[in-house]
Amino acid sequence: MKEGEFIDEKIHALRENYRIRTAEYDLCTDFIRFHTRSIRFRWFSLFDGLFRILLPEDFTVMPKQIAAARYPCRYRPPVILSGPGYDEDFGFHLIKDEPGDLDSLIRQMRDSFLRHAPETVIYGQGHINLEEMDGVWFEYKNFTLDEETYGVQFLIRSDADILAGVFNSRMMFYDEWKPLVPKILEQIKGKGERY
């Protein structure tokens, strides 16, 4: 039999990708098919419990040496949670008492991003559907020395505190992360919210 790709294999792969992208699931209780394996999500506490986020259970705090290489700027997020191969990560800053509405702040972030990396391609922006807080985001494609990356910048306000976050992954995982990141952001909880 001849080695190679067959059309039925491609059709099956496309159907499976579509099924994963359109599936309804609960991050709190369901196993999710991801990177050819099933994963569960668990809660991670951020900034002494001011915020909580559901992430894959195999995420851990990124080692300082890896963080310094991945985020060479001295303004790197103080909290970075990463998958085991460092192919994807969420980084977080806590901003206290920042005036201004979130739409204006995220627009400033996006404009600054484009000023410093004009090759960036902005895909979209919007609001995060949260029960008791406000949130905004924008997503983009960026370029590194050897590949493209997919990213999402977001801001979530809870009282006087703003959670400023970034998600990054290799572009090759875009199809898996694109539908998942909004579901993750919609599950973020502030202090005192039940989960």
Beta strands, then each sheet from edge to edge (+ up, - down):
strand 1: 32-34
strand 2: 37-39
strand 3: 41-46
strand 4: 51-56
strand 5: 60-61
strand 6: 79-82
strand 7: 88-96
strand 8: 121-127
strand 9: 134-143
strand 10: 148-158
strand 11: 161-170
strand 12: 189-190
sheet 1: 1+ 2-
sheet 2: 3+ 4- 12+
sheet 3: 5+ 6- 7+ 11- 10+ 9- 8+
end
